[in-house]
Amino acid sequence: MTRSLPHILRYLFKLLRGHRLQVTLNILAGVVLVGLDLAFVWATKLAIDIATEHSCALPLRFAFGLIAAIMLSRIAIMVALRWVRAVLGVRAQNSMRRHVFARLLQSQWGALRCYHTGNLTNRMERDVTDVVNFVTESIPSLVTTCVQFIGAFFFLFFMDRTLAVIVVCVIPFFLLSSKLYVRTMRRLSHQVRDEESGIQSIIQETLQHALVVKTLDRVRYFIELLSDRQQHLHGTVLTRTRYSTLSLGILNLGFATGYFVTFAWGATQLAAGAISYGAMLAFIQLVSQIQNPVRNLSRFIPVFISSFTAAERLMDLEEIPLEQSEGAKPLQAPVGLHLEHVSFRYTPESRWIQQDFSYSFPAGSVTAIVGETGAGKTTLIRLLLSLITPLEGKVSFVDGEGKVIPITPEYRKNFAYVPQGNSLISGTIRSNLLLGNPDATDEQLREALEIAAADFVFRKPAGLDSPCGETGDGLSEGQAQRIAIARALLSSGNIFIFDEATSSLDAETERIVLQRIVAHYPHHTFIFITHRPEVLKYATQVLELKRMKKK
């Protein structure tokens, strides 16, 4: 989606307000540097005029001292500016990335799932960096560049009006050519950034499922898939480079013409005795300071385009609707669930997953949900967790007093969810368990692990501080599942949802786990999505879902 330039600028200036200190310091330092550069031009003219006896008003050592002072001041300001940019730049980038990260986590699940995780990662890393650098560095540089152009022009205009007018004649040409340049480069930059996101998605997804790729003997396929996407990226970058090179070549021809005219004019005036050697040198330096801002603007254009592209991609994320939540609202056990005439499908063109569906999960019950693939088991869980909203009907809690409470995101804390497979997060076993309850004591951690038949943790050399992560780090799939179950038990949820959470356990371990958790939490409501017959032994009711045919 391509947005208008005013829309993008409003977004960027909104970000600018959050980094006023850095922007202000960068602008002030840049303006001071411009002043020092112009002072250097005047000081060198003065030194040469004194040395050639064109001016004897001041001693030569004064001019040398002035030049040295200007150079040292410029170095000091450059060092200070570099330090400010490094410190405040990291702070600004961290703040922006945290904002985007929080926004994604608080977004509606149904809208967020339209983006691949690799795409989101690329936006959080590359696009955030580009936008922050633009706001905190490029905008101050633009202001400084404009100040440099105006200051140098009036300096030159004061010395020679005719030459000043001739030098700036290249600017209208620059403005006319830049419009087409910006339009084309913006389109190509969009393509480059989208292709980069696609490459990152392929890499991330392939590495995540490396075992599957290897066992299917499809390593070569994914290497070629990556190469193909990289080839597309190479072609687009090549096209962009050709276009930018041609455009910049034409602009540089204009700048070279300006230098030639200045030199010829200055040499002619010098030969006629109309100017001094110092003035000739000043002409050349001032022309450089007039043309450099224009040249910098031409260099800024790719930066601006890249930043505008990045801003548009971040604006896409800003437009993802947020979950409406007023903070967690816990309920006291026992709590049941009730679905009343619920209908749902993911798109208007897709088949109905549920249609006029009603069912109750009584408080303290143990429900086994079974059914073929595509029957809607996962969708039902998403409805219960308020990740998606039914198109028709209601999904509600029923508390111990019979009060009906509609399920919304702020009530999600009342659930404890354990998905299939390894759902551990990189860190230690302790850090994973504390995600369930940050205030849990070691005794509570031990109790939860014992109920989940995960007491093997205490036989490890590092115990609770043993490392774990997405690859398991030495844990089997079954061990990872048991730790995940213990984590859920530590939470404040009083409705447990186990989505094939015991699929990697052997029959005896599964029996022990089920027996312990059902016995230990008699007032909690359990929902098991399962194909395992052992689970059915503990179920007080069985819900069999059937796949609906597309109408």
N, C-alpha and C positions, 0 to 999 in steps of 0.2 A: 504494500500500500504506500503510494507516494503522496506525501502531504505538502501543502503549500509552504513556501519559505517563511511567511509571517508566523504560521502555526509553529514551525520548528524553532524560530527565534524566540517566541514567547516561552517555549519550554526551556530553552537554554538560559534565558535571562532569569527565569524562575530558579534554576539551579544556581545562577550567579549570586543570588541573594544569600545563599548559604555559605559562600566563600569570599565574603567581602574583604576580609583582612588580607588574604593572599593576593587577591586581584589588585587591591589598593597599593600594597607594597610593590608588586610587580610594575604597576603603572608609574608610581613615583620614581622607582629606580630607573626605569626606562627613560623617563623624561629627563632625569638628571644626567644620564649617559648621553642623551642627545645634546643637552647643553654643553657637556664637556667636549663632545666631538666638534661642535661649532666653535667652541673656545680654542680647541686645538688648531683648527683651520686659521683662525685669527692670529694665534701665537706663532705659527710657522710662517705666515705672511710677514708678521712683524720681524721675526728673526732674519729672514732673507732680505727684507728691505734694509735693515740695519747693517747686515753683512755687506750688501752691495752699495752701501752709502746712499741709498735712496731716502732713508730716514735716519736721523741721528738724534731723535728726541729722547731715546732711552738707551742705556748701555746694553750690549749684546748679552752679557751675563744675566741680565734681568729676563730677557726673552727665553734663554736656555732654562733658567730656574722655573719660569712659568710653564714651559713645555713639560719639564720633569714633574712638576706638581700636578699638572693635568693628567699625565700618564699614570702616576701613582694613585691618584684619586679614582681614576677609571678602573684600575686593577682592584682596588679595595672594594668598590661598589659591585664589580662583577663577582668577586668571591662571596660577598654578603648575599647577593642576589641568588647565587647558586645554592647557598646554604638554605635560604628561605624557601626556595622552590623545592628542594629535596625534602625538607621537614614538613612543610605545609602541604606539599603535593601528595605525599603518602597519606596524610591525615584526610585530605579531601577524597582521595580514591577509596580509602577504607570506608568512609562515611557513605559514599555513593553506592559502593558494592553492598554494604550492609542494608541500605534502603531497598535496593532491588531484591536482595535475598529475602528480606522480611516480606516484601510485597508478594513474591512468588509463594512463600509458605502460607500466606494469608489469603491467597486467591482461591476462587472456587475450583474445586478439583476437576469438574467437568470441562471447564474452559481451559485449564492449564494443560490437560492431557492432550490438547491439540498440538502441542510443541514437543519435539523430541528433546530428551535431556541433553544431548550433545549440542543442539541448537541453543538451548537455554544457557549452557555452560559457556559457549562462545560469546553470547551476548553479555554475560556477567563479567567475563574477562576482557575480551578485546574491545567491545563497545563501550563499556564503562571507562576503560582507560582512555579511549579516544575522546569521549565526551568531557571527562574531567580535565584532560590536558587542554582541550579547546577552551573550556570555560576559565581555567585558572592561568593559562599561559598564552594561548593563541589570541584571545580577546585583548589582554594587556599588550601583547606584541603589536596587534593591529593599531591600538591607540598610539603607542610609541612610534610606530611607522608613520602614522599621519602627522604627528607632531614633528618628526624628523623632516618630512617632506615640506611642511609649511615653514619651519624654521630655516631650512637650507634655501628654499625658494626666495624668501624675503631677504636673506643675506646676499644671495646672488643678485636679486633685483636691486638692492641698494648699491651694489658695485657696478652692475651693467644691466640695464633694463632690457636692451635688445636681446642679449644672450639668454637671459632668464626666460623670455617669451619663446625663443627658438627651442630651448631645451624641453619645455613642457608641452610642445606641440605633439609629442609622441603619445601623450596620455589619452586624447580622444580615440586614437587608433586602438590603444590598449583596451579601453572600455567597450568599444564596439566588438572587438574580437572575443572578449571574455564571456559575453552572453552565450554564444554558441558553444564555447569551450566548457562552460559550467554545466549546461544542459546535457551534453554528451558524456562528460566525465561523471556526472551524478548517476546516470543510467548504468554506466559500466562499473562504477564502484558498488552499486547495489548488487549487480551480478556477482562480482568478486566476493563480497561479503557473504552472500547466500551460498555460494559454492564452498567457501571456507567452512561454513556451518555444516554443510553436508559431509565434507571430509571428516570433520571432527566427530560427527555422529557415527560414521562408518567405523572409525578407529575405536571409539568408546564402546560401541555395541559389540564389535568383533572381539575385542579383548575381554569384555565382560562374559562372553559366551565362548571363550577360546577352547574349552574342553569339547563342547558340542561341535565346533568347527573342525577340530582335529579328528574326532571320532567319525564324522561324516566325510572325512578326507576332502574338505572343501577349502583348504588353506590357499591353494592356488587361485581359486575363484575369488576369494575376498582380496587377495593381493591385486588381482587384475581389476576388481571393482574399484579399489582405491586408486590404482593407476589411471583408470578411465576418468574418474572424477578429477584427479589431479591434472589430467590432460585438458579437460574442459576449463579448469582454472587457469592453466598455462596459456591457453588460447585467448581467454578473456583478458588476462593481464597483459599479454603481448599486444592485443588490440588497443588497450588503454595506453600502453607505453608508446606505441607508434603515434597515436593521436596527440598525446601530451608532448612528445618530443618535437613533432612538427609545429605545434602551436608555440612552444617555447622558443623554437628556432626562429620563427617569424618575429617574436617579441625581441629576442636578442639582437636581431638585425636592426630593429628600430633603436635599441639602446646603443649599438655600435655606431650608428649614424649620428646619434647625439654626441657621443664622445669625439667623433671625427670633426663634426662641426665646431664643437667647443675648442678643440686643439687648433684648428685652422683659424678660427676667429681670434683666439688668444695670441697665436704666433703673428698674425697680421697686425694686431694692435701693439704687440711688443716691438715689432720691427719699426712701426711708425712712431714709437716712443710715447704712445698714449697710456700705457700701463707699465708697472714695474714687474720685475721677475717674481716677486712675492705675490702680486696680483694674479699673474699667470698660473702659479701653483695653486692659489686659492680657487681660481676658476675650475681647474681640473678636479680638485677635492670637492668643491660644492656641487659640481655636476654629478659626481659619484653619489653624494648624499641626497641629491634629488632623485636620481634614477634608481638607487638602491631600494627606497621604499616601494617604487613601482615594481621593481624586480621582485621584491619580497612579496608583494601582493600576488604576483603571478605564481610564486612558490606557495603562498598561503592557500591558493585556490584548491589544489588537491587535498590539503589539510582540511579546509572548510568542507569540501565535498565528503570526505571520509567521515568527518565529525557529524555532518548533517545526516549521512546514512546511518551512522551509529545511533544518533539521537532518534531517528525514526524507528529503529529497531527496539530501542528502549521504551519509546512511547507506545509501541504495540503492547509491551508488558504492563505499562501503566494503565492501559485500557482494559486489561483482564478484570472482570468484576471480582470484588472482594467478598468473602463470606461475611454475612451480617452476624456479628457476634458481640455480645455485651459482657463477655467474660464467662469463665466456667461456672456452671450451675450444677453442683453435685446433688444427687438424690440418695435418700436412705434406703438400703435394702430392707425388704425384697421389692424388686421392681420387675414388672412384666412388660411385654410389647404387644402392640395390636396394629395390624394393617387392615384398612377398611376400603374396599373397592379401589384398589391401587392399579393404575395403568401406567405403563412406561415403555418408551422406545427411545433409542439414542438420536435418531434423525427422523424427519417426516417421511423419508423414503424407505427406511428400514422396517423390518418386521417388529411386531409387538413382542417384548420380552415378558411382560406381565400385562394382563388385561382383566380388569374387574376382579382383582385378586384380594381375598380377605383371609386373614389367619391370625391366630393369637399365640403368643409365647407366654404362658402363665408365669407369674413370679415363682422362683424356685424350681422351675421345670428344667429338664434336660431334653433338648430337641436335636434330633439327628436329621439333617437335610441331605437328601440323596436325589440323584437324577442324572440323566445323560449329559454329556458335554453340550453346552448351548442352551440348557434348560432354564438358565437364569439364576443359578445359585450365587454367582459373584455379584450380579446386579442386585439381588435381594440384600446382600450384605452392604453394598454401597448405599442402598436406600435406608437401611437401618442406621448406618453411620452418618447419614445426612451428607454424604459426598455428592449425591445427586438428588433431585427433587422429583417426586412423581408428577406426571402430567395431569393425572386425575387421582382423587382419593386422598387418604390421610395415613400417616405413619406416626404412632403415638406411644408414649410411655403410659403405663398404668401402675400407679404407686400402691403402697400397702393399704391405703384408704379408698382405693377405687377411683382416684382422681386421674383424669385423662390429661396428659401433657404432650402437646405436639413436639416431635423431635426436630431440633434445630442444632446448628453447629456448636452452640454454647453448652449443649447437653452431652457432647461427645465424650466428655471426661468420664461419663458413667459406663463407658464400654472399655473392655480390655481386649485387644485384637491381636491374634497370633497368626500370621500368614504361613503359607507353605514354604518350605525351604529355609535357607540360612538368611535370617533377617538381622544378624548382628551388625553393629556399626564399629568401624575401626577404633580401637582403643584397648581397654582391658575388660575382663569379665566383670569386674566391679563397676566400671563406668557404664557398661551396658545395663547392669541390674539397677543402678541408681537412676537410670532414665525412667524406670517405673515408679520409683519413690526416692527423690533426692535426699530425703531425711532418714532413710532406712539405716538402722544399726547393723553391725556385723552379725548379730544374733538373728535379726530379721532376714538378712540375706541368706544366712545358713538355713533357716527354716524353709524359705521359699525354694531353695535348691534341693532340699531333702524331699519336699512334697513333689517336685518335678523330677525326682529320681536323677538329679544332676549332682549328687554328692561326690562324683568323680573329680570335681573341681578341687576339692581339698586334698586330693592325692597328687595334684600337680605341684612341682617344686615352688612355683610362685603363688599357688592358690588363687585367691580372688584377683590377684594382680597379674595373672597370666594374660598375655596378649591375645587378641582376637580381632577379626575383621571380616571383610566381605569374602575373602577366600578361606576363612576358617582358621588360618594360622595354626594348623595341627589338630583342629577339632574336626570330628566327623560330622556329617550332615545331621545325624541323630543327636549328637551332643549339642550342636548349635541349636537345634529345635528345643531341647530340654532347657537350655539357658534362656531362650526366648519365652518359653512357658513360665519359668520362674520370674522373669521380668514382668510379665503380665500379672502374675499373682501378687506382686508387690504394689501394683497400681491401686488407685482408689476405686476402680471400676467395679460395679456389682453385676454387670452383664458380661460374661466371657464369650467371645466369638473365636472359635478355633477353625481356621480354614485349612483342612488337611494338615493340621499342625503336628500330627503324630505319624505322618506317612513314612518317615524314615526310621521309625522305631521298630525293633523286633516285637513280636507278639507279647512276650512276657513283660518287657519294659513298658509297652503301651498299656497293658493291663494294670500295672502298678501305678503308673501316672494317672490314669483315669480314675482308678479306685481312690487314690489319695485326694485328688482335687475335688471330686464330687463329695467325698465324706467330710473334707475339711471346710467346705463352703456350702453348707446345706441351704442357706438362704439366698444364694446367688442363682442367677439364671444362666444356663449354659446353652450355647448354640454350636453344634458341630457340623461342619460341612465335611462329609466323609464318604468313602467307598469301603471302609474297613468294617468288617462284621463285628469286631470287638467293641467298637463304639456303640453299636446298636444294643448291646446288652445293658448299657447304663441309661439308655434313652427312655424317658417317660412318654415321649411321643415322637413319631417319625413323619416328616414332611417330604413327600415325593413330588418333585417338580418335573413337568414334562415340557419338552420343547414345543413352542407354538409355531405353527406354520404361517408363512407369509401370506397375507391376504391381498 
